[in-house]
Amino acid sequence: MRRLFIILVDQVGHCIFEQPGTSGMMTLQFFGWETVYDNNHHLHSNQEPVNGREYIMYHGTSVSNAKSIIQSGFKQSSKGMLGPGVYVSRDREKARRYPINTPNDRVILMLKVQVGKVKKIDKENHPMSTTWKQHGYDTAWVPPNCGMRNVPSGLEEDCVWDPQRIQVIDVINSPDPVTTQQLKDLLQANLNSNRVPGPELVEHCQACKNTMVPSHQLQLCWGCGQTICPCMAKHICS
């Protein structure tokens, strides 16, 4: 038998439990929290990306371009329906279709993308379809099946302005297994040669011990007075 409880938390840490259908309430005072990491936020293609998050996305390209991207990183496309930027998608099927005219020379790169501030472009002749960056956005997002003529497949698409927001993490499709392994080896060699500096060279937060990118806003706990950080996975007042 399942029971439903309503939990309300006020600003000073009082937690009120209420079971619907009963007249009783119980108040418990507490301070602290615990968070759970959700593995890079794998969303369905119809879910709108959240500002500031990191997502797994895909990019379809040729073998030669894949080698160049792995070695030197992405470069902005000078044209496209969303203007300059790097075109990627959370839908692997979208990436599988590129390059359009060379079905025997296709590679899918798996990416980690820091989307920054996201603008939804969901209709024809959207007033910010190519000017979203000028309005302070980092990524433009076209949701699936929004009826835009330039997206006849109806599949989700993203345009990321800054190539530095994108990291290649795997090669998941190529014309043959040998090419796939060659590209994977190239990617691993590139990752090994561009590792992040050791812990002694990276500034860490005194409260949560994570790296300070971006900067962390420390404050005093309202319960015990200890220094706390929003990035701490867990805090219990002593």
C-alpha positions in Angstrom: 0.0 0.0 0.0 1.4 3.4 -1.0 1.0 6.5 1.2 1.2 10.1 0.0 2.7 12.7 2.2 3.0 16.5 1.5 6.3 18.0 2.7 6.6 21.7 3.2 9.8 23.5 4.2 9.9 27.0 5.4 12.8 29.5 5.3 14.1 28.6 8.7 14.3 24.9 8.2 11.0 23.7 9.7 9.7 20.7 7.8 5.9 20.1 8.0 4.6 16.6 7.1 0.9 16.3 6.1 -0.9 13.1 5.1 -3.9 13.9 2.9 -7.2 12.7 4.4 -6.0 13.2 7.9 -6.3 16.1 10.3 -2.9 15.7 11.9 0.4 17.4 11.2 3.9 16.9 12.5 6.6 19.6 12.6 10.2 18.7 12.6 13.0 21.3 12.8 16.2 20.4 10.8 19.1 21.9 8.9 21.0 20.4 6.0 20.6 18.8 2.6 21.8 16.0 0.4 22.0 16.0 -3.4 22.3 13.3 -6.1 24.3 13.7 -9.4 22.2 12.8 -12.4 24.8 11.8 -14.9 25.2 14.8 -17.2 21.5 15.4 -17.6 20.4 13.1 -20.4 17.2 14.7 -21.7 14.8 13.5 -24.3 15.0 15.6 -27.5 11.7 17.3 -26.7 12.8 18.5 -23.3 14.1 22.1 -23.2 17.7 22.4 -22.1 18.2 24.3 -18.9 20.5 27.3 -18.8 24.0 26.6 -17.5 23.8 22.8 -17.7 26.0 20.2 -19.4 24.4 17.7 -21.9 25.4 14.8 -24.0 24.9 15.7 -27.7 26.0 14.4 -31.1 27.5 15.7 -34.3 27.5 14.0 -37.7 30.4 14.7 -40.0 32.9 13.1 -42.5 35.9 11.0 -41.5 38.4 13.7 -42.5 36.5 16.4 -40.6 36.2 14.1 -37.6 40.0 13.8 -37.5 40.3 17.6 -37.7 37.7 18.2 -35.0 39.4 15.7 -32.6 42.8 17.2 -33.1 42.0 20.9 -33.3 38.4 21.3 -32.0 35.3 22.6 -33.6 35.1 25.7 -35.7 32.0 27.9 -36.2 29.9 27.2 -39.3 29.6 30.5 -41.2 26.1 29.7 -42.4 23.0 27.9 -41.2 19.4 28.6 -40.3 20.5 29.7 -36.8 23.4 31.8 -38.0 27.1 31.2 -37.1 27.9 28.4 -34.6 28.4 24.7 -34.2 25.4 22.6 -35.1 24.7 19.6 -32.8 21.8 17.6 -31.6 20.7 15.5 -28.6 19.0 13.2 -31.1 21.5 10.7 -32.4 19.3 10.0 -35.4 19.7 13.6 -36.5 23.5 13.3 -36.4 23.4 10.0 -38.3 22.1 11.8 -41.4 25.2 14.0 -41.9 27.0 14.6 -44.2 23.8 14.6 -46.3 25.2 13.6 -49.7 27.9 11.1 -48.6 26.2 8.2 -46.7 29.4 6.1 -46.9 31.5 8.7 -45.2 29.7 9.4 -42.0 31.0 9.6 -38.5 29.0 10.4 -35.3 30.9 12.2 -32.5 29.6 12.0 -29.0 30.0 15.4 -27.2 29.7 17.1 -23.8 28.2 20.5 -24.3 28.0 23.3 -21.8 25.0 25.1 -23.2 25.2 28.4 -21.2 22.1 30.6 -21.7 19.6 29.0 -24.1 17.2 30.6 -26.5 14.3 28.5 -27.9 13.7 29.1 -31.7 10.4 27.3 -32.4 8.7 29.0 -35.4 9.3 30.3 -38.9 10.7 33.8 -39.1 11.5 34.0 -35.4 12.8 37.5 -34.7 15.9 36.1 -33.1 16.6 33.1 -35.3 20.0 34.5 -36.3 20.6 37.2 -33.7 20.2 35.3 -30.5 23.9 35.7 -29.6 23.5 39.5 -29.8 20.8 39.3 -27.2 23.2 37.5 -24.7 22.4 33.8 -25.5 25.0 31.1 -25.9 23.0 28.4 -27.5 19.9 28.3 -29.8 17.5 25.3 -29.5 15.1 24.2 -32.1 12.6 21.7 -30.5 11.4 18.7 -32.5 8.4 18.8 -34.7 8.0 22.6 -34.4 7.0 23.0 -38.1 10.0 24.9 -39.3 10.5 24.4 -43.1 14.3 24.3 -42.7 14.0 21.2 -40.4 11.9 18.8 -42.6 13.0 15.8 -40.5 11.3 17.4 -37.4 14.3 16.4 -35.3 15.8 18.5 -32.5 18.7 20.8 -33.3 21.1 23.1 -31.3 23.5 25.8 -32.4 26.3 26.5 -29.9 28.0 29.9 -30.5 31.4 29.2 -28.8 33.2 26.0 -29.9 35.1 26.0 -26.6 31.8 24.9 -24.9 32.0 21.5 -26.8 34.2 18.5 -25.9 34.4 15.3 -28.0 34.2 12.3 -25.7 33.7 9.4 -28.0 33.3 8.1 -31.6 30.2 5.9 -31.9 29.8 5.4 -35.7 32.0 5.4 -38.8 32.1 3.6 -42.1 33.9 0.6 -40.7 35.4 -0.8 -37.4 39.0 0.0 -38.4 38.2 3.6 -39.0 36.2 3.8 -35.7 39.2 2.4 -33.8 41.6 4.8 -35.5 39.4 7.7 -34.5 39.1 6.5 -31.0 42.8 6.1 -30.7 43.3 9.6 -32.0 40.8 10.9 -29.5 42.5 9.2 -26.6 45.9 10.5 -27.6 44.5 14.0 -27.8 42.9 13.7 -24.4 46.1 12.4 -22.9 48.1 15.4 -24.3 45.6 17.9 -23.1 44.8 16.8 -19.6 43.7 19.3 -17.0 46.6 20.5 -14.7 47.1 18.5 -11.5 45.3 19.3 -8.3 48.1 21.5 -7.1 47.5 23.9 -9.9 43.7 24.1 -9.7 41.9 26.2 -7.2 39.5 24.3 -5.0 36.5 25.5 -3.0 37.3 25.4 0.8 33.8 24.2 1.6 32.8 21.7 -1.1 36.4 20.8 -2.3 35.3 21.0 -6.0 37.2 23.1 -8.5 36.2 26.8 -8.6 34.9 26.8 -12.2 32.7 28.7 -12.2 33.2 30.6 -8.9 31.3 29.5 -5.8 29.2 31.7 -3.6 30.0 30.8 0.0 27.8 31.8 2.9 27.1 31.0 6.5 24.7 28.2 7.3 21.5 29.6 8.9 21.5 26.7 11.4 25.0 26.1 12.7 27.0 29.0 11.3 29.4 26.9 9.4 30.7 28.1 6.0 28.6 26.3 3.3 28.6 26.2 -0.5 25.7 25.4 -2.8 27.9 22.8 -4.6 28.3 20.7 -1.5 26.7 17.3 -2.0 25.7 17.0 1.7 25.6 19.2 4.8 24.4 18.3 8.3 24.7 20.8 11.1 27.0 19.9 13.9 
